[in-house]
Amino acid sequence: MAASAVGTLADASQLGLFHFEHRVALETPEHWLPPGRVDLVEPPAWRSGVLPESKYQAFRHDLLIGSFHPGHRAKWTAHELCHGLIGFAWRPDATPFFLAIAARLAEALPVGLWYYLDEVGLRRCERHRGGGALHGAFCRACEEAAALGMDPASADRAWWTIGAGFVEREVEAAMRSAAEGRMVDHRLGNLDLASDGIAYAGAHQRRLQSPEFARFIETFFRPGEGLHDDLEGLATRVSEVLEGILEGRPVAPVAGDAWARVSQDVGWRLLTLSAELAGESAEQLDRIIDHLAERRDEDAITASIEAYTALNEVYELPAPEAMFAVGYDLPLGHGRSVAQVFEGLRTACPRTVARLGEGGLESVRDFVASDGLMRAPLGKRFAAWAASELSRDLADLASLEAALAHPLPADSEALALGTSEPAEDLRLDSSVVLLELAFDALEDPPGPLERLEPPLRLACRSTGEGEVELAELEPHVHDALRKLAEASGAVAGAALGLDQETLASLQAHGLLVPDRWRVRRESIP
């Protein structure tokens, strides 16, 4: 319910999201970094098909376009859009303490939304229904349940009372901090936005106090476009949006249109580069920036791309394909980094990418063009695309590599309590992924499959030690487990149509686990 309200308000304000994996993070000028943190100059690199997101360096309150990271939970969508609705506070004479309080205020409602407000009407799995946010824990069943829509049975508005109280007390503590000149703590469980605000200010202080940022604010922002020049204005906006979410009261849309947001985004990328240029190249880049700031429309974006491309032919600058890889579509075919996604796939599905040969980059370009906002790892999204766009051999190889690169979290409960005790009802280990592969056209299947004959029916299971076990299944066993997976729950062992020896073997290998455990062992004769 709250997330839906945020979505409606964000739509009225023409706020959107960028695809994190399609967006190229520019190098941060070294003189903007916190002292002693030159390690943060280089953006994070791919690891096994995952592009990490730095908690403080990657996120900016002054970017009104939210981040969509495919590896994050669905709750992040409303959280990111809520940040755009709230905006940020800045002024030329802002001290680090001002910046810390501003960051704290900007987080109050998005955090309250994540942990409390969004729980009203949120559909969760049977085990977690009504229990509130899972904090650091991840539950695939909850993510799948939430995708089915709101659950009227879980519309307990007590979460709204708790969440609203959290936000109001946090705003009060932040404003008291400003008045007293010291941080006033307000903690709820493990939530401590005061320390988060200090950390954000520490990470961004030099950037926010740079002449480039002052120019950014002066030239790219108009009144009402998310910028607040004092803490009181930001606090008032937090209360306004909170009341709009909970009570349906009118909320003033963020001024400006979608192209204004795009111009701000592109403008800041150009200003980031300008911080490290001098001479004629800097002067020409300044003219591009000024023209974009003056117009802030689609034609201005097109002109900026064309002018920068021409400048890049004369001076050694970041390639236009990287500079304008913002994670959403821009004119002239720019906006998404095919090269970056290609590098990511080389870490997730290396054999598949190698087999694509010289046409690999074009295949990845086609994939990127169809790669929408989906909460799934890169390798698995690519494998799903390959199933309809590539040969069966390549698609199967991609699905296997994706399963190995992106294993589901180990079933910690089953690992700790054991899987072999007798049980009437059984379920799949929550980390199991079933595959059916036709490897007859492959000359060099991955190591674990060297001695197996196609077609292959496999079960992949996470061991809890960072490894994945592969087990080959007989056709009828694979079919039984697939039906169990589709049932999304537990069934009586007898209902699987498998003999006792097979059931015992599946339990011994950890593929099937008891749905319930006993508190006493069976008596030993």
Buried (B, 14 or more C-beta within 10 A) or exposed (E): BBBBBBBBBBEEBBBBBBBBBBBBBBEBBEEBBBEEEEEBEEBBEBEBBBBEBEEBBBBBBBBBBBBBBBBBBBBBBBBBBBBBBBBBBBBEEBEBBBBBBBBBBBBBBBBBBBBBBBBBBBBBBEEBBEEBBBEEEEBEBBBEBBEEEBBEEBBEBEBBBBBBEBBBBBBBBBBBBBEEEEBBEBEBEEBBBBBBBBBBBBBBBBBBBBEBBBBBBEBBBEEEBBBBBBBEBBBEBBBBBBBBBBEEEEBBBBBBEBBBBBBBBBBBBBBBBBBBBEEEBBEBBBEBBEEBBEBBBBEBBBBBBBBBBEBBEEEEBBEBBBBBBBBBEBBEEBBBBBBBBBBBBBBBBEBBBEBBEEEBEEBBBBBBEEBEEEBBBBBBBBBBBBBEBBEBBBBBBBBBBBBBBBBBEBBEEBBEEEBEEEBEEBBBBBBBBBBBBEBEEBEEBBEBBEEBEBEBBBBBBBEBEEEBBBBBBEEEBBBBBBEBBEEEBBBEBEBBEBEEEBBBBBBEBBBBBBBEEEEEEEEEE
